[in-house]
Amino acid sequence: MAAPASAVDVPAAWSLLAAGERSAVFAVTERDATTSNNGSAWYYNGQSMGFVKDGNCIVQDSADVADAFDFFCDDVIGFSQDSAQTRLSWHTAGSSPNININYGWRVGTSISVSDGIRAIYTADSQPAYYPAGPRPNVSSASLTGWTLCWVGSYSESVSLSSLLSEPACDGNYVMYAGYAEDFQWVGPDPSAASNNLAETGFDATVPASFAVLTIVGAAAILIRRRAIS
């Protein structure tokens, strides 16, 4: 079993994180279903675990691939920058309570992440830093009130049930955090603004790699629909 805090160093700033109540964060969900809590939509099952901004759906294949490649929720053609960059998804295996965190996969629009860093924090009572919704580019030093449960690389696997039995991991509040070197955030950074991500805006700029994937995927869906019709 990995120690609650492994030898992997905590980055100076997390690319993306979100926090919620333990009862919601670790509520077992059906495939593609989520639990809403504190501005985020959470999911946790033998496919994957993670979050997206509340109000957005997920596509578990097996990690959440919504707004990546040609996967769009509800078969809607189009890419949502707002949705894509607020997603964090980790592969899992097993069934509750014996779920393992597996390698990969996502930090916002950074996908197929293998050399990034990820962590779980917990707190017994609502901590001083408790943002609503996913937050980008958050200084690790600003996480007042949180205890580091586990930190590891995106390439390693760990038994979540073993982790959660550790004293540092039994808090009533949980926070997932991920770091990827190529992480991008487009639009206003909500971290220093209102505590509600829904009140912030996004511009329409799309990272080039995602734009190409989106165009190709949308074209494929159009061709398929025309063939059927």
N, C-alpha and C positions, 0 to 999 in steps of 0.2 A: 504494500500500500504506500502511496505517496504521502509524504508528510503534509500537514495542512498548508504550510507555506514551503514550497520546494526551492531548489537552488536557482530557479529562473528569477531574474531580477524584475522587479516592478518597474515599468517604464515611467519616465517623468510625467507623462500625460497619457491618459487612456483615449484612444480614438473614439470610442463609443461606449456608453454605459446606460443602464436603467435600473431603477430600484422599485421594489414593491413589497407587499406583505407576504410572508412565507406561505401562508395558506393559499394564496393565489398563484405565486410563482411556481410552487411545486404541486399545484393541482394537476392531476393526471388528465390529459385531454385526448379526445379522439383525433384521428388524423385530420389535419387542416382546420382544427378547431382551436380557439383561444379562450383565455380567461382575462377579462379586463380588470386592471387595477392600477391606480396612480398614474394614469396617462399612457400606459403601455398595454399591449395585448400580448399575453404570455402563453407559451405552450410547453408541454413537458410529456414526452412519451418515448417509446422505444425506437422512434424514427430520429427525433432531434429535440432540442430544447433551445429556447431563446425568446426574443421579443421583437416587436415592431410597434410603431406609434399606434395608439388605440384608434380604432376605426378602420384600419387596414387589414385585409385578409392575408392568409399565408398559403403557400403551395409546398407541402412537404414531399420532397423527392430526392433523398429522404430528408436532407436539410431543407430549409425554406429557400426555394429558388425563385420566388415571385420577383418580378422586375429584373430578372437575369435571363440571358439567352432569350428564348421565345415563350417563356412561362409568364402569363399574366392572370391575375385572379379573375374568375368569372368569364374567362375567355375574351376579355376585353383587349382589343388591339391598342397598344400604346404603352409608353414608358412613363412612370411617375417618379420623378427625382425625389420628391418629398418622401414617398413610400420607400424607395430603394435604399436611401442613405440612412434610414432609421432602423434598419434590420440587423440583428445579430443572431446567428444560428450556429449551433454546434451539433455535430453528429452524435447520436447515442446508440446504445444497443441494450437488449434485455427488456425486462418489464418491471414495473414498480412492485416492490421497493428495490429490486436488484438491477438498477439501471447504471450503465457505464457511460462516462463521457468519452467519446471517441475522437479521432483526428478531425481537423477542419471545423467549420468550413467558411464562415462569412463574417465580415465586419463592414457593414454598410454596403457600398458598391465594390469593396475589395472582396473578391470571391476566390475559391480554391486556395484559401490561406493555409499555409503549412508552417511558415517560419515566424508567425506572429506570436503574441502573448495573450493569455486570457486569465481571468481570475473570478473568484466568487468571494464576496464580502458578506458579513452578517452583522446584525446589531440587535441587542435585546429589546431596546425601546426605540421609538422613532428618532433617528439621528438628526443632528443639526443640519447636515447636508442631506436633503431628501427631495430631489427634484422630481417634478411631474413629467413623465414622458422620457424618451431617449434623449441623451445629451452628448454632444461631440466635444472632443478636445478638452477633457477635464483634467486638471492637474491632480496627480496622485496625492499631493500634499494637502489638497483641499477637502479630502474625504473625512471630514470631522464626524466622529461618532461611530465609524465603521471599524470592524475587526477583520483582518485578512484571513479568510478561511482557507483558500487555496489559490496558488498561482502556478501556471504551467504553460507549456508551449502548445501550439495548435497541432503539433505532430504527435503528441503523446495521448495515452488513454489512462483513465483513472476510474476507480469504483466510486460512484457518487454516494452509494449507501454507506461505504466505509468513511468517506469524508464527512458526511452529515452526522456521524456518530461522534465526531471530535467536538470537544467543548467550544472551540473557536467557531464552529459551524452551526450551532444550534439556536441562533438568534431568531427573533420573531420577524425580522426584516431581512431581505436578501437583495443583493445587488450583483448583477453580471457586468463584467467589463471586458473589453477586447481591444487589442492594439494590432494594427497592421501598418507596415512602413509606407505603403502606397495609398493609405486611406485618404479620401477626399471628401470635403464638405462644401456643398454649393449653396450659396445664399447666406442670409444673416445667421450668425452664430448665436443660438439661444442661451448659451451657457452663462453669459453675464447679464442676460436680459430677464424677462418675466419668467416665473416658475412654471409657465404653461406653454409647452412647445406649440400648441395649436394656435397661439396668438402671434407666432412669428411667421414670416413669409419666406418663399423660396423663389429664386429666379428660374428661368427656363433652360439654363445652360446644362448640358448633359456631358459627362466625361466621354471622351472620344470612343473608348473601347466599348462602353455600354451603348452608345448611340449606334455603332455599327451592328452590334448584336441585336438591338431592338429593330432596326430597319430590316435586317435579314429575317428575323423571326416574324415580323408583321407581314412581310411579303409572302413567306411560306404559308401563313394562315390564310391570306387572301386567295392564293392559288388553290389551296385545298378546298376553301369554301366555294370558289367558282367551279371547280371540278365536280363538286357534289351537286351544285345547283344546275 
